[in-house]
Amino acid sequence: MKFKHAFYTLFLMLMLACGKSANYTPEFINEITGRYLFNANEEIEVYFENSELFLKWRGAEKIEPLYLGENTYFIKEMNKKIEFLKPEGSTTYTITEVPDEDTPEVKRVRYNKLPDSVQVPSTYLKNKEYDKALEGYLAIQKEDSTSVFIEEHVFNRAGYNKLNEKKYEDAIGLFKINVALYPESDNVYDSLADAYARNGDSLEAYQNYKKALQYNTGNKRAKRFVTAYDKK
């Protein structure tokens, strides 16, 4: 019953919104244009084209919000109703979720605007700024060691994707992040050693395979490489 009511409310909201259009002032456009922190590793980017509002989020480059009136929108890609608000005492807009009518007691979620100088770790990663990305991921780990944004297998898979593309320096950058996040895992050293070996740096490969053996004496690939290297 509650689902039917929510669906009807949403349907009515969309019907009422049809035909509505927003008239944005240059001041408003300037103030809300920018990036908003969605979570520790993701952002929402707000921008305008020909005085029309669009969002970038999770790979979608041109999300068109449905205007409902009074700085309020429905974002179907997020399945959220949001509004641009200035919290009391603030001079900066936030993106604020509007609670469902069935759960008005739910606390409003706010996405704060990011200063131009601040990037989320995934942005640094995308820009191949691996040292800065690492700083961000270490900060996430400090706050929540079980965060989905720092899972070992995710970085490992991303690194091997780069290896398969023969982008060795990028692979090394990703594997180094994994080593810093999981310094007692033999697998992260094994992967970094593999990247160095493919890039022609046998000394770094040797050193990292030895590290892998410290944490797992049964690592066969590391044993083979270290044994062969020592015989040279």
MARKEFI-727523 format. One record per atom (N, C-alpha, C, CB): residue in one letter; x, y, z. Coordinates in steps of 0.05 Angstrom, whole numbers, padded with zeros to 5 digits, always signed. Glycine has a CB too. Example, Ala and Ser with C-alpha at 12.3 -4.5 7.8 and 13.67 -1.06 7.14 Angstrom:
2
A+00264-00114+00156 A+00246-00090+00156 A+00264-00066+00156 A+00226-00089+00181 S+00257-00045+00142 S+00273-00021+00143 S+00258+00001+00157 S+00282-00012+00114 
//
This chain:
232
M+00017-00024+00000 M+00000+00000+00000 M+00018+00025+00000 M-00019+00000+00025 K+00039+00025+00017 K+00057+00047+00018 K+00071+00052-00008 K+00077+00043+00041 F+00078+00029-00022 F+00092+00031-00048 F+00073+00044-00068 F+00101+00003-00058 K+00048+00035-00068 K+00029+00047-00087 K+00025+00077-00083 K+00001+00032-00085 H+00025+00085-00057 H+00022+00113-00051 H+00046+00129-00061 H+00017+00117-00021 A+00069+00117-00056 A+00094+00131-00064 A+00095+00133-00095 A+00119+00116-00054 F+00087+00112-00109 F+00087+00112-00138 F+00067+00133-00148 F+00080+00085-00149 Y+00043+00135-00136 Y+00023+00154-00144 Y+00033+00182-00139 Y-00003+00149-00129 T+00046+00187-00116 T+00057+00213-00110 T+00077+00222-00130 T+00069+00213-00082 L+00095+00203-00137 L+00116+00209-00157 L+00103+00215-00184 L+00135+00186-00159 F+00084+00199-00192 F+00070+00202-00218 F+00057+00230-00219 F+00050+00180-00223 L+00043+00237-00197 L+00029+00263-00196 L+00050+00286-00197 L+00013+00265-00170 M+00072+00282-00183 M+00093+00302-00182 M+00104+00307-00210 M+00115+00294-00163 L+00108+00285-00225 L+00119+00288-00252 L+00099+00301-00271 L+00127+00260-00263 M+00073+00294-00268 M+00052+00306-00285 M+00050+00336-00280 M+00025+00292-00279 L+00051+00344-00254 L+00049+00372-00248 L+00073+00388-00257 L+00046+00375-00218 A+00096+00373-00259 A+00120+00387-00268 A+00121+00392-00297 A+00144+00371-00260 C+00106+00377-00313 C+00107+00380-00342 C+00099+00409-00350 C+00088+00360-00355 G+00116+00420-00366 G+00110+00448-00375 G+00123+00469-00358 G+00080+00452-00375 K+00133+00461-00335 K+00147+00481-00318 K+00174+00486-00329 K+00148+00471-00289 S+00183+00510-00327 S+00211+00517-00335 S+00222+00537-00315 S+00211+00529-00364 A+00248+00536-00313 A+00262+00553-00294 A+00275+00577-00308 A+00283+00537-00278 N+00273+00600-00295 N+00287+00623-00305 N+00310+00630-00286 N+00267+00648-00308 Y+00334+00623-00294 Y+00357+00626-00277 Y+00370+00653-00280 Y+00377+00604-00282 T+00376+00665-00258 T+00391+00690-00259 T+00420+00684-00262 T+00386+00708-00233 P+00436+00702-00273 P+00465+00697-00276 P+00478+00692-00248 P+00478+00722-00289 E+00468+00705-00227 E+00479+00701-00201 E+00474+00673-00191 E+00466+00721-00181 F+00450+00663-00196 F+00443+00636-00187 F+00460+00615-00202 F+00413+00630-00191 I+00463+00619-00228 I+00479+00601-00245 I+00507+00600-00235 I+00478+00610-00275 N+00518+00623-00229 N+00546+00625-00219 N+00549+00611-00192 N+00555+00654-00217 E+00529+00615-00175 E+00531+00604-00147 E+00528+00574-00146 E+00511+00617-00130 I+00511+00562-00162 I+00507+00533-00159 I+00525+00517-00178 I+00478+00526-00164 T+00537+00530-00198 T+00555+00515-00215 T+00579+00506-00199 T+00565+00533-00239 G+00586+00480-00202 G+00609+00469-00188 G+00605+00440-00181 G+00613+00485-00162 R+00622+00431-00163 R+00623+00403-00155 R+00613+00400-00126 R+00651+00390-00159 Y+00598+00379-00121 Y+00586+00374-00094 Y+00595+00346-00085 Y+00555+00377-00094 L+00602+00343-00059 L+00612+00318-00049 L+00588+00299-00044 L+00627+00323-00023 F+00587+00278-00061 F+00566+00258-00058 F+00573+00238-00037 F+00561+00243-00085 N+00598+00229-00037 N+00609+00212-00015 N+00639+00215-00016 N+00600+00182-00018 A+00653+00200+00000 A+00682+00204+00003 A+00698+00201-00023 A+00693+00185+00024 N+00686+00188-00043 N+00701+00183-00067 N+00686+00191-00093 N+00709+00153-00069 E+00663+00203-00089 E+00647+00211-00112 E+00636+00239-00110 E+00624+00191-00116 E+00631+00252-00132 E+00621+00279-00132 E+00598+00281-00152 E+00643+00299-00138 I+00582+00302-00149 I+00562+00310-00168 I+00571+00337-00180 I+00533+00312-00154 E+00572+00338-00206 E+00580+00363-00219 E+00555+00377-00230 E+00601+00359-00241 V+00552+00402-00224 V+00529+00418-00234 V+00540+00438-00255 V+00514+00433-00211 Y+00528+00438-00278 Y+00536+00457-00298 Y+00513+00466-00316 Y+00559+00445-00316 F+00517+00487-00331 F+00496+00498-00348 F+00505+00498-00378 F+00488+00526-00339 E+00486+00493-00395 E+00490+00497-00424 E+00466+00513-00435 E+00493+00470-00439 N+00471+00536-00446 N+00450+00552-00457 N+00428+00557-00436 N+00437+00539-00482 S+00438+00563-00412 S+00420+00569-00389 S+00403+00546-00380 S+00402+00593-00395 E+00410+00522-00388 E+00396+00498-00379 E+00414+00482-00359 E+00388+00480-00402 L+00402+00472-00338 L+00417+00459-00317 L+00421+00429-00324 L+00402+00461-00290 F+00446+00420-00319 F+00452+00391-00322 F+00471+00382-00300 F+00466+00387-00350 L+00472+00356-00296 L+00489+00344-00276 L+00507+00323-00289 L+00473+00331-00253 K+00531+00319-00277 K+00548+00296-00283 K+00550+00279-00258 K+00576+00305-00294 W+00546+00253-00261 W+00546+00236-00237 W+00550+00207-00246 W+00519+00238-00221 R+00569+00193-00234 R+00575+00165-00238 R+00577+00158-00268 R+00553+00148-00225 G+00592+00174-00283 G+00596+00168-00311 G+00576+00180-00330 G+00597+00139-00314 A+00553+00187-00319 A+00533+00200-00336 A+00540+00229-00340 A+00504+00198-00324 E+00544+00238-00365 E+00555+00264-00371 E+00534+00286-00373 E+00572+00263-00396 K+00509+00278-00378 K+00489+00299-00383 K+00462+00291-00372 K+00487+00305-00413 I+00460+00291-00345 I+00435+00285-00332 I+00418+00311-00332 I+00440+00275-00303 E+00394+00309-00341 E+00376+00332-00342 E+00355+00330-00319 E+00362+00335-00369 P+00358+00346-00298 P+00339+00345-00276 P+00311+00355-00285 P+00349+00362-00253 L+00291+00343-00273 L+00264+00352-00278 L+00257+00375-00259 L+00243+00328-00276 Y+00252+00398-00270 Y+00246+00422-00253 Y+00218+00420-00241 Y+00249+00448-00270 L+00216+00422-00215 L+00191+00421-00200 L+00182+00448-00190 L+00192+00402-00178 G+00201+00468-00189 G+00195+00494-00179 G+00210+00501-00154 G+00165+00496-00173 E+00216+00527-00150 E+00230+00537-00126 E+00256+00522-00120 E+00211+00534-00102 N+00273+00520-00140 N+00299+00507-00137 N+00297+00478-00130 N+00315+00522-00116 T+00275+00465-00137 T+00270+00437-00131 T+00269+00421-00156 T+00244+00434-00114 Y+00280+00396-00155 Y+00282+00380-00179 Y+00279+00351-00172 Y+00309+00384-00194 F+00271+00335-00192 F+00271+00306-00189 F+00293+00295-00208 F+00243+00293-00196 I+00311+00279-00197 I+00333+00267-00212 I+00327+00237-00215 I+00361+00271-00198 K+00317+00229-00239 K+00309+00201-00242 K+00332+00182-00240 K+00294+00198-00269 E+00356+00191-00249 E+00379+00173-00247 E+00387+00167-00219 E+00403+00186-00262 M+00380+00184-00200 M+00386+00180-00172 M+00361+00170-00157 M+00396+00205-00159 N+00338+00173-00170 N+00312+00168-00157 N+00309+00185-00132 N+00309+00138-00151 K+00317+00211-00135 K+00316+00229-00112 K+00303+00255-00120 K+00344+00233-00100 K+00290+00267-00101 K+00280+00294-00104 K+00300+00312-00088 K+00250+00298-00093 I+00310+00332-00101 I+00330+00349-00088 I+00324+00379-00091 I+00359+00343-00100 E+00337+00394-00075 E+00334+00423-00078 E+00360+00437-00072 E+00311+00435-00061 F+00365+00460-00084 F+00388+00476-00078 F+00381+00495-00056 F+00398+00491-00103 L+00396+00492-00034 L+00390+00509-00010 L+00415+00521+00001 L+00376+00492+00011 K+00412+00544+00014 K+00434+00555+00030 K+00427+00550+00059 K+00438+00586+00024 P+00441+00533+00073 P+00436+00529+00101 P+00439+00555+00117 P+00455+00507+00113 E+00425+00556+00139 E+00425+00580+00155 E+00454+00587+00163 E+00407+00577+00180 G+00462+00612+00158 G+00488+00621+00165 G+00509+00615+00144 G+00497+00608+00190 S+00501+00602+00122 S+00521+00595+00101 S+00517+00614+00077 S+00517+00566+00092 T+00539+00618+00063 T+00537+00634+00038 T+00539+00616+00013 T+00560+00655+00038 T+00540+00590+00018 T+00544+00571-00004 T+00520+00552-00006 T+00570+00555+00000 Y+00512+00547-00031 Y+00490+00529-00035 Y+00498+00500-00030 Y+00479+00531-00064 T+00479+00483-00022 T+00483+00455-00020 T+00462+00441-00037 T+00481+00444+00010 I+00467+00416-00045 I+00446+00400-00056 I+00434+00384-00033 I+00456+00381-00079 T+00408+00387-00029 T+00395+00375-00006 T+00373+00357-00015 T+00384+00397+00013 E+00373+00332-00005 E+00352+00313-00012 E+00326+00321+00003 E+00360+00284-00004 V+00304+00319-00012 V+00278+00324+00000 V+00266+00298+00010 V+00258+00338-00020 P+00260+00294+00035 P+00249+00269+00045 P+00223+00261+00032 P+00245+00270+00076 D+00218+00235+00030 D+00193+00225+00020 D+00170+00233+00038 D+00194+00195+00016 E+00147+00238+00027 E+00124+00246+00043 E+00117+00225+00064 E+00100+00253+00026 D+00123+00200+00057 D+00116+00178+00076 D+00135+00176+00099 D+00115+00152+00061 T+00159+00188+00096 T+00179+00187+00117 T+00191+00215+00122 T+00202+00167+00109 P+00174+00234+00130 P+00183+00261+00135 P+00203+00264+00158 P+00160+00279+00140 E+00204+00243+00175 E+00222+00244+00198 E+00251+00238+00190 E+00213+00225+00220 V+00255+00227+00166 V+00282+00220+00157 V+00299+00245+00154 V+00281+00204+00131 K+00323+00244+00165 K+00341+00267+00164 K+00348+00274+00135 K+00366+00262+00181 R+00348+00299+00129 R+00356+00308+00102 R+00386+00304+00098 R+00349+00338+00098 V+00392+00293+00075 V+00420+00289+00067 V+00429+00313+00051 V+00424+00263+00051 R+00452+00324+00059 R+00463+00347+00045 R+00489+00340+00031 R+00467+00371+00064 Y+00492+00350+00006 Y+00517+00347-00008 Y+00530+00374-00011 Y+00512+00333-00037 N+00552+00378+00003 N+00564+00404+00005 N+00581+00410-00020 N+00581+00407+00030 K+00582+00436-00027 K+00598+00444-00050 K+00628+00442-00043 K+00590+00473-00059 L+00643+00433-00063 L+00672+00429-00059 L+00687+00454-00069 L+00682+00405-00074 P+00707+00463-00054 P+00724+00485-00064 P+00739+00475-00090 P+00745+00493-00043 D+00746+00493-00107 D+00759+00486-00131 D+00785+00471-00126 D+00765+00511-00148 S+00798+00476-00104 S+00824+00463-00098 S+00822+00435-00087 S+00839+00480-00078 V+00797+00426-00081 V+00794+00400-00069 V+00783+00380-00089 V+00774+00401-00045 Q+00796+00356-00090 Q+00787+00335-00108 Q+00782+00310-00092 Q+00808+00330-00130 V+00764+00293-00101 V+00760+00267-00088 V+00781+00248-00100 V+00731+00256-00093 P+00788+00227-00085 P+00810+00209-00094 P+00806+00198-00122 P+00813+00186-00075 S+00781+00191-00130 S+00776+00180-00156 S+00783+00200-00178 S+00747+00171-00159 T+00780+00225-00173 T+00788+00246-00193 T+00818+00246-00197 T+00777+00273-00185 Y+00832+00245-00174 Y+00862+00244-00177 Y+00870+00219-00192 Y+00875+00245-00148 L+00856+00197-00186 L+00863+00172-00200 L+00858+00174-00230 L+00846+00149-00188 K+00836+00186-00237 K+00829+00190-00265 K+00850+00208-00279 K+00802+00203-00268 N+00861+00227-00264 N+00881+00245-00275 N+00910+00234-00272 N+00879+00272-00261 K+00912+00209-00263 K+00938+00196-00260 K+00956+00210-00239 K+00952+00194-00287 E+00944+00223-00220 E+00959+00235-00198 E+00958+00215-00175 E+00947+00263-00190 Y+00974+00194-00177 Y+00971+00171-00159 Y+00979+00178-00130 Y+00988+00149-00169 D+00999+00195-00126 D+01007+00202-00099 D+00984+00217-00084 D+01032+00220-00100 K+00971+00235-00099 K+00949+00250-00086 K+00925+00232-00082 K+00941+00274-00104 A+00921+00213-00101 A+00899+00194-00098 A+00903+00177-00073 A+00896+00176-00123 L+00928+00169-00069 L+00935+00152-00046 L+00929+00167-00020 L+00964+00144-00046 E+00936+00192-00018 E+00930+00208+00006 E+00900+00207+00012 E+00939+00237+00002 G+00884+00210-00008 G+00855+00209-00004 G+00845+00182+00004 G+00841+00217-00030 Y+00856+00161-00008 Y+00847+00134+00000 Y+00856+00126+00028 Y+00857+00113-00021 L+00880+00135+00035 L+00889+00130+00063 L+00871+00144+00083 L+00918+00140+00066 A+00862+00168+00076 A+00844+00183+00094 A+00817+00168+00096 A+00839+00212+00083 I+00808+00157+00074 I+00783+00141+00075 I+00787+00116+00093 I+00774+00132+00046 Q+00810+00103+00089 Q+00816+00079+00105 Q+00817+00086+00135 Q+00842+00067+00096 K+00828+00109+00141 K+00830+00117+00169 K+00802+00121+00182 K+00845+00143+00172 E+00784+00131+00166 E+00756+00135+00175 E+00740+00109+00176 E+00742+00155+00158 D+00745+00092+00155 D+00729+00067+00153 D+00746+00046+00138 D+00702+00072+00138 S+00758+00029+00153 S+00776+00009+00141 S+00761-00012+00124 S+00792-00006+00163 T+00734-00012+00126 T+00719-00031+00110 T+00705-00018+00086 T+00698-00045+00127 S+00712+00007+00080 S+00699+00022+00059 S+00702+00008+00032 S+00712+00050+00056 V+00680+00009+00017 V+00680-00004-00010 V+00699+00011-00029 V+00652-00004-00022 F+00708+00035-00022 F+00725+00050-00040 F+00754+00042-00039 F+00722+00079-00034 I+00761+00025-00020 I+00789+00017-00017 I+00793-00013-00018 I+00800+00029+00009 E+00775-00027-00031 E+00777-00056-00032 E+00802-00065-00048 E+00752-00069-00043 E+00817-00083-00036 E+00842-00092-00049 E+00838-00104-00077 E+00855-00114-00031 H+00817-00120-00080 H+00813-00133-00106 H+00806-00114-00128 H+00792-00155-00103 V+00793-00091-00120 V+00785-00071-00140 V+00810-00058-00152 V+00767-00050-00127 F+00829-00050-00134 F+00853-00037-00144 F+00870-00058-00160 F+00870-00026-00121 N+00870-00082-00151 N+00885-00103-00165 N+00874-00108-00193 N+00884-00130-00149 R+00848-00109-00195 R+00836-00113-00221 R+00841-00089-00240 R+00805-00117-00219 A+00839-00065-00228 A+00844-00041-00244 A+00873-00041-00254 A+00839-00015-00228 G+00892-00049-00237 G+00920-00050-00244 G+00925-00070-00267 G+00937-00058-00220 Y+00912-00093-00265 Y+00916-00113-00286 Y+00902-00105-00313 Y+00905-00140-00277 N+00881-00090-00311 N+00870-00079-00335 N+00890-00061-00350 N+00844-00062-00329 K+00905-00045-00334 K+00926-00028-00346 K+00949-00045-00356 K+00936-00007-00325 L+00956-00066-00342 L+00977-00083-00352 L+00970-00096-00378 L+00983-00105-00331 N+00945-00105-00381 N+00936-00117-00405 N+00936-00097-00429 N+00908-00129-00402 E+00934-00072-00422 E+00935-00051-00443 E+00964-00041-00447 E+00917-00027-00435 K+00983-00054-00433 K+01011-00047-00434 K+01017-00019-00424 K+01021-00050-00463 K+01000-00009-00406 K+01004+00016-00393 K+01017+00011-00366 K+00977+00032-00390 Y+01043+00005-00368 Y+01057-00005-00345 Y+01060+00015-00322 Y+01085-00014-00353 E+01065+00040-00329 E+01069+00060-00307 E+01042+00064-00292 E+01078+00087-00319 D+01020+00064-00307 D+00994+00067-00294 D+00988+00043-00276 D+00971+00070-00314 A+00995+00019-00285 A+00992-00005-00269 A+01008-00003-00243 A+00999-00030-00285 I+01033+00005-00246 I+01051+00008-00223 I+01039+00028-00203 I+01079+00017-00232 G+01028+00051-00213 G+01016+00071-00196 G+00993+00059-00180 G+01007+00094-00213 L+00976+00043-00193 L+00953+00031-00179 L+00962+00010-00159 L+00934+00018-00200 F+00981-00007-00167 F+00991-00027-00149 F+01005-00015-00124 F+01009-00047-00163 K+01018+00007-00128 K+01031+00021-00105 K+01011+00030-00085 K+01048+00044-00115 I+00988+00039-00095 I+00966+00047-00077 I+00957+00023-00060 I+00942+00059-00092 N+00954+00000-00074 N+00946-00024-00060 N+00967-00033-00039 N+00942-00047-00080 V+00992-00030-00045 V+01013-00037-00026 V+01012-00019-00001 V+01041-00034-00039 A+01007+00007-00006 A+01005+00025+00017 A+00980+00020+00034 A+01004+00054+00007 L+00958+00011+00021 L+00934+00006+00036 L+00935-00021+00050 L+00910+00007+00017 Y+00948-00041+00038 Y+00949-00068+00049 Y+00978-00078+00050 Y+00931-00087+00031 P+00994-00066+00068 P+01023-00072+00068 P+01029-00100+00079 P+01036-00052+00086 E+01010-00116+00088 E+01015-00143+00098 E+01003-00164+00080 E+01006-00146+00126 S+00996-00156+00056 S+00984-00175+00036 S+01005-00183+00016 S+00959-00163+00022 D+01010-00209+00014 D+01030-00218-00006 D+01021-00212-00035 D+01036-00248-00003 N+00995-00212-00039 N+00984-00209-00066 N+00990-00181-00077 N+00954-00213-00065 V+00990-00160-00061 V+00995-00133-00071 V+01024-00131-00080 V+00988-00112-00050 Y+01043-00143-00066 Y+01071-00142-00074 Y+01075-00159-00099 Y+01089-00152-00051 D+01061-00182-00100 D+01063-00199-00123 D+01054-00185-00149 D+01046-00225-00119 S+01032-00170-00147 S+01022-00155-00170 S+01041-00133-00178 S+00994-00144-00164 L+01051-00118-00158 L+01070-00096-00164 L+01095-00107-00177 L+01077-00080-00138 A+01105-00130-00166 A+01129-00142-00178 A+01124-00151-00207 A+01137-00167-00161 D+01100-00162-00212 D+01093-00170-00239 D+01094-00146-00258 D+01065-00183-00240 A+01083-00123-00249 A+01083-00099-00265 A+01112-00089-00271 A+01067-00076-00252 Y+01128-00089-00250 Y+01156-00081-00254 Y+01170-00100-00274 Y+01171-00081-00227 A+01166-00126-00271 A+01178-00145-00289 A+01170-00140-00318 A+01171-00174-00280 R+01145-00136-00322 R+01135-00131-00350 R+01146-00105-00361 R+01105-00131-00350 N+01152-00086-00343 N+01163-00060-00351 N+01193-00061-00354 N+01155-00039-00331 G+01205-00084-00349 G+01234-00087-00353 G+01251-00079-00329 G+01242-00071-00376 D+01239-00075-00306 D+01254-00068-00282 D+01256-00093-00264 D+01240-00044-00266 S+01276-00110-00269 S+01278-00135-00255 S+01286-00131-00226 S+01298-00153-00269 L+01301-00110-00220 L+01309-00106-00192 L+01285-00100-00174 L+01330-00083-00190 E+01268-00081-00183 E+01244-00075-00168 E+01225-00099-00166 E+01229-00051-00180 A+01224-00114-00188 A+01208-00139-00188 A+01218-00158-00167 A+01208-00152-00216 Y+01245-00161-00166 Y+01257-00179-00147 Y+01251-00171-00118 Y+01288-00180-00151 Q+01254-00145-00113 Q+01250-00135-00086 Q+01221-00139-00077 Q+01257-00105-00084 N+01202-00135-00095 N+01174-00138-00088 N+01166-00167-00086 N+01156-00124-00108 Y+01178-00185-00102 Y+01172-00213-00099 Y+01183-00223-00073 Y+01184-00229-00123 K+01206-00213-00064 K+01217-00221-00038 K+01198-00212-00016 K+01245-00208-00033 K+01186-00188-00019 K+01166-00179+00001 K+01142-00197+00001 K+01157-00150-00006 A+01133-00206-00022 A+01110-00224-00024 A+01116-00250-00009 A+01104-00230-00053 L+01141-00260-00011 L+01149-00284+00002 L+01149-00281+00033 L+01176-00294-00007 Q+01155-00257+00042 Q+01155-00252+00071 Q+01127-00257+00083 Q+01163-00223+00077 Y+01107-00251+00067 Y+01079-00254+00078 Y+01066-00280+00068 Y+01063-00230+00069 N+01078-00293+00049 N+01067-00319+00040 N+01090-00335+00027 N+01044-00315+00019 T+01102-00353+00043 T+01124-00369+00034 T+01116-00389+00012 T+01137-00383+00057 G+01090-00392+00009 G+01081-00411-00011 G+01074-00398-00038 G+01056-00425-00001 N+01081-00372-00041 N+01076-00359-00067 N+01095-00369-00088 N+01080-00327-00063 K+01085-00386-00106 K+01102-00401-00125 K+01115-00382-00145 K+01085-00422-00139 R+01100-00363-00155 R+01111-00345-00175 R+01134-00329-00163 R+01089-00326-00187 A+01130-00319-00139 A+01151-00304-00126 A+01175-00321-00121 A+01140-00292-00099 K+01171-00346-00113 K+01194-00365-00109 K+01210-00369-00134 K+01184-00392-00098 R+01196-00373-00156 R+01209-00378-00182 R+01226-00355-00190 R+01189-00385-00204 F+01215-00330-00187 F+01229-00306-00196 F+01253-00301-00178 F+01210-00282-00195 V+01250-00303-00152 V+01271-00297-00133 V+01294-00318-00136 V+01261-00298-00104 T+01287-00343-00140 T+01307-00364-00144 T+01323-00359-00169 T+01294-00391-00145 A+01309-00353-00191 A+01323-00348-00217 A+01340-00323-00215 A+01302-00345-00239 Y+01331-00303-00201 Y+01346-00278-00199 Y+01371-00282-00182 Y+01328-00256-00186 D+01369-00298-00161 D+01392-00303-00143 D+01414-00319-00157 D+01383-00317-00118 K+01406-00334-00178 K+01425-00351-00192 K+01442-00335-00213 K+01411-00373-00206 K+01432-00310-00218 K+01446-00294-00238 K+01474-00286-00228 K+01430-00269-00246 
//
